[in-house]
Amino acid sequence: MEHAENAVNLLTEEWINEIAEKNPRVATELSNAINNLRNTTT
């Protein structure tokens, strides 16, 4: 659970935006995966 929380905290909106500049699909999928991880660990 601690690792999941750390992953959620590391992936900030700034990082997502940078990733989206190069590959919007990956940014969307990564955001969805992190949100799913957040939801399963709370």
N, C-alpha and C positions, 0 to 999 in steps of 0.2 A: 504494500500500500504506500509506503514511503517513496519507493522508486517511481510509482505512478504519479504521485504528487509532485515530485521533483521534475518529471518530464512535463507535466502540465505547466509548472511555473517557468520552465526554461523556454517554452515556445510562446513568445510574446507576439503581440499584434505586429510589432515592427519586423520580427523574423518572418512572419507569415506574408507580410507585404513584400519583403525582399524576395522571398521564394516565388511569389505570385508574378513578379516582374519577369521572371525567366520561364516559369511554368505554372500557369493558373490552375491546371488540373491537379497537379501535385499539391499545391497549397490548399486547395479545397479538400482533397482526400486526407491530407495531414490534419487539417483543422477538424474534420469529422472524426478521425481516429482519436485525436486528443480529447474531443468532447465525449466520445463514447467511453474512453478510459476514465475520464473524470466521473461520468455517471455511474460506472460500474464499481468505483472505489468509494463512493460516498454513501 
